[in-house]
Amino acid sequence: MGRAREAAAEAAAAVADGAAATLSPADTTTGPSGRAESIAKLAALSPRRTARLPGPARFALAVVLSFALSSLGRSFVDHCSNNEVGSITREANSRTELAVLAAWKLFGLALGWFGDYDGFDLAALALLSHGPATFLISVFYGVRALTAGAYLAVEVVSASLPFVLLRRLSGAHSAAPGVPNRDIVADGTIQALTSLQSALVYSVVLFLAGRFVLPDSLVLYFEGIPTVQPAADAAFLGLGSPTTQLLSLLFGLAARTFIFTPLVTTPQQTAEDRENAAFDPAGATLAQTVKWNLWGYTTRTKVSLVRTAVAVLFTAAGTYLDTALAIRGVEPYGAAVYAGVWVVAALVTGLSLRYVGGV
């Protein structure tokens, strides 16, 4: 240990002497304090070399981490819950079905990575994608809310943690200085109100679906479902059902994170907006005119439309696959109807957040 400390001291002295050797005579005559100050300036001006994996390698690492975390997490929950969910899941999937599930997960990770999403975005998409199945098995199949929530947490963590480790947060989610409308996304009251608004939309859609859509669909196309009474007895705003209320709040938080925050942090006017405003249909080609009519919206509107479309896609595909390919006795048509309920909720939520963000 003594030799190691002496070697470290000698190395530090050598670095200091080397830095001092590069100083001008004026710097060296200012005494110890001036010399230390000059060395600090040199250190600040010297280029910092940081090891960084190339993009494709980091994406491959994110994929491996995500699949590994999902597999280990599910195995851990199965062990701790005595495989409680195993009593309602399908006994086996074909190779084609397993390939579809793996391809969908890979697609979500690729879309997040190459779409420049961060960990918050992936966490929100995972919740919107797998939350409806959590609601189904905990409310209608009798699985304990703690067990169902653990499975949902595994999906959220396995999707978001690799991005948190391998990609920095976006300026919108970190509320970085210089981000447009930073005061809005950093305001806790506004965050809470927009989340509650989104949660209200989900609660109303679930209430209406429970009264008019879900009971018949669950009876006809979900063979072996223990009960459909919670759908028939659905109360407004999920009153009387803590699971419904909690999940509605989580859905609202996810929708606000994925749609509203990037929307309001988009600049009010961009170069593309000015170009669209200056568009002259008289001198434009047919292709330019068609493009302007189909996609000549403001940048903010485009952000909200794309984000809402992605949220709807993940809700539809994730809910369908989690029900049709995972739960025993669920027919494809029934899974599509059930997914459609959540698609409507995600779509209406996205439109409502666009309206609030445009005010």
Summary of the structure (lengths in Angstrom):
residues: 359
radius of gyration: 26.9
end to end distance: 65.8
largest distance: 90.6
contacts: 1092
relative contact order: 0.11
helix: 76%
strand: 1%
